[in-house]
Amino acid sequence: MNFFKKPTLEFICHAPGIHKIMPIIPTKDLEHQWIKNARREFISEMKNNPEKFELYTNICRCPGIKNILSEGWVVRLYQDVTIETFGDGSYFEWKSAVDQTIFNEYHKFSIEQNIVQYHHETQFFAHRKNWPADTLKTILKFVLPWSVRIPKGYDLIQIPVAYLDENRFTAVPGIADNIFGIHPINVQMYWHVLNKKVLLKAGTPLAQFILKKKESVPWKIIETGSNPEVIRELIERHILKNTRFVTNYNEVKKIFSKGKQ
């Protein structure tokens, strides 16, 4: 028996073929056209205007952005869906290419609801003072033919897809674990279009999932001047980042990951 078996996150598909034509994918495999454009512009700038290096930065090199763009998994819409609103901030209609309750015929574990559901405005909007502007008062809920089995001792965090070039909706955050068994994947979202019929095409990224180990980490607040080690580390990081026109983040990471502060 292997007592050191690595925990596994299992995404379970309840509809035939969806796991092949529109699988949940690693976040790093999701293409962002606007980031590709920014990277192309940066490369061109480095090549044609090297004298501007000290003044030129680009988001495609930011470590924080690069990290979140490669963390976890993304669930996408597997079929075309339209959402139509009528200007009153409350009423909406929807239509999908496929009635997903037909999948009940193929699986013992049925998909009892159709793809678009909602949380009534009395559940969220009525209790908030600062509701997002130009946003439907109801929270839309996309019931997808997916579930997830989360390994013991872990949480699965749902967030909006990081840096997605999308202004029609925003997924709301949440955390799931395994205390209730296999967990359905339902993506709730703010809807930001109030008087228009909108087509969400199959393949539209809906939400990002990040796996996190359950653990408590001690924390504290310190003041810079009271800790010489912090001051030294800040100075060394500043030197490493700013002694070249273009920061070599790999070099910075290598030094600090080895504890050479």
N, C-alpha and C positions, 0 to 999 in steps of 0.2 A: 504493500500500500504506500502511495506517495503522499506523505504528510505535508509536503511543501508544494502542493499543486497550486499554480498561479490562479488567482481569482479571475473569472471570465464574465464579461458583460454580454448578455445574449439578447439580441433584438429578434423578436418573434413576429413573423408575417402571417396574417390570417386570411389573406386573399391570394388565390392562385396566380402566380406569375409576377406579382408586384415586386417581389424580392429580386427579380431579374431585370425588369424593365425600369424600375425606379427604386433602387435600393437605398437604404440609409447609407451615407458615405462618410468617410473621414473628412473632417473640416478642411484639412490640407488639400483635398482633391477638388474643392469647390473653387471654380474660377471666378474672379472678380475682374470684369473688363476694365473698370476705372483704375484699378491698381496696376494692371498690365500697362495701361496708358501712362500712368505716373512713372512707372519703372522705365518705360521706353524714353520718356522725356528726360529723366535723370541721366540715363546712359548717354543720350545725345548731348546733354549739357556738359557732362564730364569730358566728352570727346572734343567738343567744339569750343568750349569756353573754360579751359582749365584754370585760368586766372581767377575765376569766380568760385573756386572750390570752397574757400574759407567763408563764403557768404551763402552757399547753396546747401540746402538740406532737402530731404525727400522722405515722405511717409513710408515708402517701401523699404527703408533701411531702419526704421524705428524698432528696437527690440520688443517693446511692449506690444506693438501692433502685430509684428511677425509671430510672436508667441501665441496670441489669442487666435490668429488665423490658422494655426496648426493644432489647436487644442480640441479634442473631442470629436463629435460627429454632428452631421446635419441631416434633418429629416425634410424631405421635399414633398410637395403636393404631387400625387400620382395621377390626377386627372384634371381636366379643365373644369373650373368653377366660376360662375359669375355671381357678383354681389351687386345689387342695385339699391341705392338709397334715394330718398325723395325730398330731402331738404328740411325735414322736421327734426332731425337728430335722433330719431327713435326707430321708425319703421324701416324695415329692409326686406328685400326678397332675394332669394338665391336659386340657382339652378346648377346642377352638375351633369356632366356628360354621362355618368353611370350612376344608377341607384345601387349604392354599395351594400344594401341589405340583401341583394341577390346572392352575396357570398355565403349567406347562411346555408345555402344548398350544398356547399362544398366542405364545410367544416363543422365539427361538433361544437366548437367554441364560436358561437355566432356573433356577428356584428349587428347588434340590435338597433343601433341608431344610424341615421343617414349622416352624411359627411359634415353638414353645417348645423350646429346647434348654437345656443347662446345663453348667457347669464343676463337676466332681466335688469333693467336700470335700477330697480329697487335694491339690488344686491351690492352695487358698487357706486354708481353715480350719485344716488340719493344721499350718500354718507360722506361724500368728498367735497371739499371747498374749492379745490383747484384742479378740476377736471381738465385734461389736455384740450387745447383749443382745436376746433374743427375735427372733433372726434365723436363717433357714434356713442350714444349713452349706454348702449348695451355692449357687453364683451362678447365677441364672436368666439365660438368654440369649434375647432375643426377636429372631428372624431375620425381618426385615421385607422387603417387596418393593420396597426402595429401595436405590440406590447413589448415590454422589456423585463427581463429577469436580472435584477441588480444583485451583485455578490454581497454576501453578508459583511457588514462593517464598512460599507460604502454608501455614499449619496450620489444621486444623479441630478445635476443642476441643469435646469432649462433656462436659457437666456435668448434674447433676440440674436439672430445671426450677426456676428461681429462685423461691423463696417460694410454691411450689405447696402447696396445702392437701391434703396427701397423707401418710398414715402407713403404708400397706400395703407400699410398696417405696421404694427409693432407687436411682436410676441411679448406676452407678459411673463415674468420670471416665476420660477417655482422649484421646489426640491422634492424628489421622490426617493424612497428607499425600499427595502424589501420586507418591512414589517407587515404589509398587507398582501404579501405574495407577489405574483406577476402583476406588473403595473401597466395599465393601458396608456398609450401615447395619444394624448389629446392636447392640441395646441390652442390655448386661449390667446386672444389678441385684441388690441385696440384697433378700431377701423377708422381711418382718417379721411375718407371720402364721403361727403354728405349729400350730394345731389347728382349722382351719376351712376351709370352702369359700368362696372369694371370687370374685366376678364383676368382671372388668375390662371395662367397657363400651367399645364402639367410640367413639373420640373421646378416650379417656383420654390426657392428655399423658404421654409417656415420658421424653424427654430434650431438652435444649437444646443447640444448636450455635452456636459463636462462631468466626468467622473471624479469624485473627491473622497478620499479616505476619511472616515469618521474619527476624529481625534481632537483633543483639546490641547492647545499650545499656550504656554504661559506668555503673557504680554505685559508691557509696561510702557510708560512715556518718560523720556529723558530729555534734558536740555543740553544742547550741543556743547556749551561752554563747560559743563560739568564732567565731560567724558573725553579725555585726550585721545582715546582710541578711535572714537567716532570722528574727531577732527582730522586725525591722521588719514583715516580711510577716505574721507571726503576729499582731502587734498590729493591723495594718490589717484583717486578716480578722476578728478578734474584734470590732472596732468596726463593720464592715460588717454582721456577723451579729446583733449584739446591741443596736443602737441603735433597733430597732423591736420592737414586741410580737410581730409576725409577720415573720420573716425574708424579705426579698425575694431569693430565690436567683438570680433572673435578673439582678438588679443586681450581685450579687457575682460571678457568672460573667462578666458583661460587662466588669467592671473588670479582673479577673485574666487574662481571655483576651487582653486588649490589652497585658498586661505592665505595667500601671500599679501597680507595687508601690512 
